[in-house]
Amino acid sequence: MNILITGCAGFIGFSLCKYFSKFEDYNVIGLDNLNSYYDKKLKIDRLKIISKSIKFINADICDRKKIGQVIKSNKITACFHLAAQAGVRYSITNPDEFFNANLEGFYNVINQCRLNKVKYFFFASSSSVYGDSKKYPQKETDRTDNPISFYAATKKANESVSFSFSKIYNMNITCLRFFTVYGPLGRPDMAFFNFANSIKKNKKIYLFNNGNNFRDYTYIDDVIFSIKSIFDKKIKSKLNNFEIINICSSNPIKTTKVINIFEKIMKKKAKIEKVENALGDVKKTFGSNNRIKKYTKNKFTDVRTGITKYVKWFNEYYK
């Protein structure tokens, strides 16, 4: 089976390419434009790890013609669309980037999958679509009509577009709502990099919402194993449907506690300054993972174990 993974130099995309390439049943085609939203070196280093086991195509999802050619010429059966412009705060200052990648780019990929009769379409959504909800745990059936960042709004739009495509064109579509994914080779614009880097270099960590935020952290290996488990069962079921699935540990941790774990592992105190909440940031994410448990019995990695692995990689990579 030929599978296309967009955003293959990104954190989740790279990890999924690496995992799928272990199986002889799959030919992995990875696509990425290697943009400069964050340090390209990390993206290139990820690609070096998987370069011999996948076919890499340097292309932009906003190039509609190119995307169509890639899907058609490689006879794609399944597409995992993970390419997107990330960053809640970045979306406030650079909305054009999100319109281009997350709206126009998303349409190009899903529509070319439709035109080329791709059997399975998976795409990355986000816990941010739940907004600042007061109902926990957040379930896939909850209303998501109040995104508080443009990033979240684009992800909500992706969900609406894909639902309509599923119903109109009878496409088999799975929406993956990721909850704060972390781990080795993770993005340097995420909180864990900030915590580790600031502690190491004696820099201040600015805690939004005075440190009272909670996040449902999900370790990368659990995310990838969950996606593969869902995919395997979707193939066996042979049903065309639309489904939203939370990918989360369902274990929200207060930010101050997370920093305390970093301090103990790194054996060094953090310099902390508490500030008001940032525009677009939700105060708490806490997803229900009952639906994902129907697909996998995998136990989610506890935060301390995950952070220990992350710090080990961080210290080796950023010597």
C-alpha positions as CSV (number, residue, x, y, z in Angstrom):
1,M,0.0,0.0,0.0
2,N,1.3,3.5,-0.9
3,I,0.7,6.0,1.8
4,L,1.3,9.8,1.8
5,I,2.3,11.6,4.9
6,T,2.3,15.4,4.6
7,G,4.4,17.4,7.0
8,C,6.9,14.6,7.1
9,A,9.7,16.8,8.5
10,G,7.4,17.9,11.3
11,F,7.4,16.3,14.7
12,I,4.3,14.0,14.3
13,G,4.8,13.5,10.6
14,F,8.4,12.4,10.9
15,S,7.5,10.0,13.8
16,L,4.7,8.5,11.7
17,C,6.9,8.0,8.7
18,K,9.5,6.4,10.9
19,Y,7.0,4.0,12.3
20,F,5.2,3.0,9.1
21,S,8.5,2.5,7.3
22,K,9.2,-0.5,9.6
23,F,6.4,-2.5,7.9
24,E,7.0,-4.1,4.6
25,D,3.4,-3.7,3.6
26,Y,3.7,0.1,3.2
27,N,5.6,2.3,0.8
28,V,5.9,5.7,2.5
29,I,5.9,8.9,0.5
30,G,6.7,12.0,2.7
31,L,6.0,15.5,1.6
32,D,7.1,18.8,3.3
33,N,8.1,22.3,2.2
34,L,10.7,22.7,5.0
35,N,9.5,26.2,5.9
36,S,11.3,28.3,8.4
37,Y,8.7,28.7,11.1
38,Y,11.2,27.1,13.5
39,D,14.9,26.0,13.1
40,K,15.2,24.1,9.8
41,K,18.2,22.1,11.2
42,L,15.8,20.0,13.4
43,K,13.6,19.3,10.4
44,I,16.6,18.3,8.3
45,D,17.9,16.1,11.1
46,R,14.6,14.3,11.3
47,L,14.6,13.7,7.5
48,K,18.2,12.3,7.7
49,I,16.8,9.6,10.1
50,I,14.1,8.5,7.7
51,S,15.7,9.4,4.3
52,K,16.6,5.8,3.4
53,S,13.2,4.4,4.2
54,I,10.8,6.8,2.6
55,K,10.4,8.7,-0.7
56,F,10.7,12.4,0.1
57,I,9.1,15.1,-2.0
58,N,9.9,18.8,-1.3
59,A,6.6,20.5,-2.1
60,D,4.1,23.0,-0.7
61,I,0.5,22.0,0.0
62,C,-0.6,25.3,-1.4
63,D,0.6,24.1,-4.8
64,R,-2.6,22.5,-6.0
65,K,-1.2,21.1,-9.2
66,K,1.8,19.6,-7.6
67,I,-0.2,17.9,-4.8
68,G,-2.5,16.4,-7.5
69,Q,0.5,15.1,-9.4
70,V,2.1,13.5,-6.2
71,I,-1.1,11.7,-5.3
72,K,-1.9,10.5,-8.8
73,S,1.6,9.4,-9.8
74,N,2.3,7.6,-6.6
75,K,-1.1,5.8,-6.6
76,I,-1.8,6.8,-3.0
77,T,-4.2,4.6,-1.1
78,A,-4.1,6.4,2.3
79,C,-3.2,10.0,3.1
80,F,-2.2,11.2,6.6
81,H,-2.4,15.0,6.3
82,L,-0.3,16.4,9.1
83,A,1.2,19.4,7.3
84,A,-0.1,22.7,8.8
85,Q,1.0,26.0,10.2
86,A,1.2,25.6,14.0
87,G,1.3,28.0,16.9
88,V,-1.6,29.5,18.7
89,R,0.2,32.8,19.4
90,Y,1.8,32.9,16.0
91,S,-1.7,32.8,14.5
92,I,-2.6,36.0,16.1
93,T,0.3,37.9,14.6
94,N,0.6,36.1,11.3
95,P,-3.0,35.0,10.2
96,D,-2.1,34.9,6.5
97,E,0.2,32.0,7.1
98,F,-2.6,30.0,8.7
99,F,-5.1,31.0,6.0
100,N,-2.7,29.7,3.3
101,A,-1.5,26.5,4.9
102,N,-4.5,25.5,7.1
103,L,-7.4,26.5,4.8
104,E,-6.2,26.7,1.2
105,G,-3.6,24.0,1.7
106,F,-6.0,21.7,3.5
107,Y,-8.6,22.0,0.8
108,N,-6.0,21.2,-1.9
109,V,-5.0,18.0,-0.2
110,I,-8.5,16.7,0.7
111,N,-9.9,17.6,-2.7
112,Q,-7.0,16.0,-4.6
113,C,-7.6,12.9,-2.5
114,R,-11.2,13.0,-3.5
115,L,-10.4,13.4,-7.2
116,N,-7.9,10.6,-7.1
117,K,-10.1,8.3,-5.1
118,V,-7.8,7.9,-2.1
119,K,-9.5,5.3,0.2
120,Y,-8.5,6.6,3.6
121,F,-8.0,10.2,4.7
122,F,-6.6,11.0,8.1
123,F,-5.9,14.6,9.2
124,A,-4.6,16.5,12.2
125,S,-6.9,18.6,14.3
126,S,-6.3,20.0,17.7
127,S,-7.6,20.1,21.3
128,S,-7.8,23.9,20.7
129,V,-11.1,23.5,18.9
130,Y,-12.7,22.9,22.3
131,G,-11.9,26.5,23.3
132,D,-12.1,27.6,26.9
133,S,-14.8,24.9,27.7
134,K,-16.0,24.4,31.3
135,K,-17.1,20.8,30.7
136,Y,-14.5,18.0,31.4
137,P,-13.4,15.7,30.2
138,Q,-13.8,17.1,26.7
139,K,-15.6,14.6,24.4
140,E,-15.7,14.3,20.7
141,T,-19.4,15.0,20.8
142,D,-19.1,18.3,22.6
143,R,-19.9,21.5,20.8
144,T,-16.8,23.3,19.4
145,D,-18.3,26.6,18.2
146,N,-16.1,29.0,20.2
147,P,-12.4,28.8,19.1
148,I,-10.5,31.5,20.8
149,S,-7.5,31.6,18.4
150,F,-7.4,31.8,14.6
151,Y,-5.3,28.6,14.7
152,A,-8.2,26.8,16.4
153,A,-10.7,28.3,14.0
154,T,-8.7,26.9,11.0
155,K,-8.8,23.5,12.6
156,K,-12.5,23.7,13.3
157,A,-13.0,24.7,9.6
158,N,-11.0,21.6,8.5
159,E,-13.3,19.4,10.6
160,S,-16.4,21.0,8.9
161,V,-15.0,20.7,5.4
162,S,-13.9,17.1,5.9
163,F,-17.4,16.2,7.4
164,S,-19.1,17.6,4.3
165,F,-16.7,15.8,2.0
166,S,-17.3,12.5,3.8
167,K,-21.1,12.8,3.4
168,I,-21.1,14.2,-0.2
169,Y,-18.4,12.1,-1.7
170,N,-18.6,9.0,0.5
171,M,-15.0,9.4,1.7
172,N,-13.5,7.5,4.7
173,I,-12.2,10.3,6.9
174,T,-10.7,10.3,10.4
175,C,-10.1,13.5,12.3
176,L,-7.4,13.2,15.0
177,R,-7.7,15.8,17.7
178,F,-4.2,15.9,19.2
179,F,-3.6,17.0,22.8
180,T,-0.2,18.7,23.5
181,V,2.1,16.1,21.9
182,Y,5.6,16.0,23.3
183,G,8.8,13.8,23.2
184,P,12.3,13.5,21.7
185,L,12.8,15.6,18.5
186,G,9.8,17.7,19.6
187,R,9.1,21.2,18.3
188,P,11.3,24.0,19.8
189,D,8.3,26.4,19.9
190,M,6.5,24.2,22.5
191,A,6.5,24.6,26.2
192,F,8.7,21.6,27.0
193,F,11.6,23.0,25.0
194,N,11.1,26.4,26.7
195,F,11.2,24.8,30.2
196,A,14.3,22.6,29.5
197,N,16.2,25.4,27.7
198,S,15.3,28.1,30.2
199,I,16.4,25.9,33.2
200,K,19.6,24.9,31.5
201,K,20.5,28.5,30.6
202,N,19.2,30.2,33.8
203,K,16.6,32.1,31.9
204,K,13.2,33.1,33.2
205,I,10.2,31.0,32.5
206,Y,7.1,33.1,32.1
207,L,4.1,31.2,33.4
208,F,0.8,32.3,31.8
209,N,-2.4,32.5,33.9
210,N,0.0,32.7,36.9
211,G,0.9,29.0,36.4
212,N,-2.6,27.8,36.9
213,N,-3.0,26.3,33.4
214,F,-3.6,22.6,32.9
215,R,-2.6,20.5,29.9
216,D,-3.4,17.0,28.8
217,Y,0.1,16.0,27.7
218,T,0.4,13.1,25.2
219,Y,3.7,11.3,24.6
220,I,4.7,10.9,20.9
221,D,5.0,7.1,20.9
222,D,1.5,6.8,22.3
223,V,0.2,9.1,19.5
224,I,1.9,7.1,16.7
225,F,0.8,3.7,18.1
226,S,-2.8,5.0,18.4
227,I,-2.8,6.3,14.8
228,K,-1.6,2.9,13.5
229,S,-4.1,1.0,15.6
230,I,-7.0,3.2,14.3
231,F,-5.7,2.7,10.7
232,D,-5.5,-1.1,11.0
233,K,-9.1,-1.4,12.3
234,K,-10.4,1.1,9.7
235,I,-8.9,-1.1,7.0
236,K,-10.5,-4.3,8.4
237,S,-13.9,-2.7,8.9
238,K,-14.2,-1.7,5.2
239,L,-16.7,1.0,6.2
240,N,-16.8,4.5,4.7
241,N,-17.4,6.9,7.6
242,F,-16.4,10.1,9.3
243,E,-15.1,9.9,12.8
244,I,-13.4,12.3,15.2
245,I,-11.1,10.8,17.8
246,N,-9.3,12.5,20.7
247,I,-5.6,11.5,20.9
248,C,-4.9,12.2,24.6
249,S,-3.8,10.6,27.9
250,S,-6.8,12.0,29.7
251,N,-4.6,13.1,32.5
252,P,-4.3,16.9,32.8
253,I,-1.3,18.2,34.7
254,K,-0.9,21.7,36.2
255,T,2.0,23.7,34.6
256,T,3.7,24.4,37.9
257,K,3.8,20.6,38.6
258,V,5.3,20.0,35.1
259,I,8.1,22.5,35.8
260,N,8.7,20.8,39.2
261,I,9.3,17.5,37.4
262,F,11.8,19.2,35.0
263,E,13.6,20.7,38.0
264,K,14.0,17.3,39.7
265,I,15.2,15.6,36.5
266,M,17.6,18.4,35.5
267,K,18.6,18.9,39.2
268,K,18.3,22.6,38.9
269,K,15.8,25.2,40.0
270,A,13.8,27.2,37.5
271,K,13.5,31.0,37.5
272,I,9.8,31.7,37.3
273,E,7.8,34.8,36.7
274,K,4.0,34.5,36.7
275,V,2.1,36.6,34.2
276,E,-1.5,37.0,33.0
277,N,-2.9,34.6,30.4
278,A,-1.8,35.1,26.8
279,L,-4.3,36.0,24.2
280,G,-5.6,32.8,22.5
281,D,-4.4,30.4,25.2
282,V,-7.0,28.1,26.8
283,K,-6.7,27.6,30.5
284,K,-7.2,23.8,30.5
285,T,-7.3,20.9,28.2
286,F,-8.6,17.5,29.4
287,G,-9.8,15.1,26.8
288,S,-11.8,11.9,27.1
289,N,-9.9,9.0,25.6
290,N,-12.8,6.5,25.8
291,R,-13.1,6.5,22.0
292,I,-9.5,5.8,21.3
293,K,-9.6,2.9,23.8
294,K,-12.0,1.1,21.4
295,Y,-9.0,0.9,19.0
296,T,-6.1,0.2,21.3
297,K,-5.4,-1.2,24.7
298,N,-2.1,0.7,24.9
299,K,-1.5,2.4,28.2
300,F,-0.5,6.0,27.9
301,T,3.0,7.1,29.1
302,D,3.0,8.9,32.4
303,V,4.3,12.5,32.3
304,R,7.4,11.9,34.5
305,T,8.6,9.0,32.3
306,G,7.9,11.0,29.1
307,I,9.8,14.1,30.4
308,T,12.7,12.0,31.5
309,K,13.1,10.7,27.9
310,Y,12.6,14.2,26.5
311,V,15.3,15.7,28.8
312,K,17.7,12.9,27.9
313,W,17.3,13.7,24.2
314,F,17.4,17.5,24.8
315,N,20.7,17.3,26.6
316,E,22.2,15.2,23.9
317,Y,20.9,17.2,20.9
318,Y,21.5,20.7,22.3
319,K,24.9,20.2,23.8
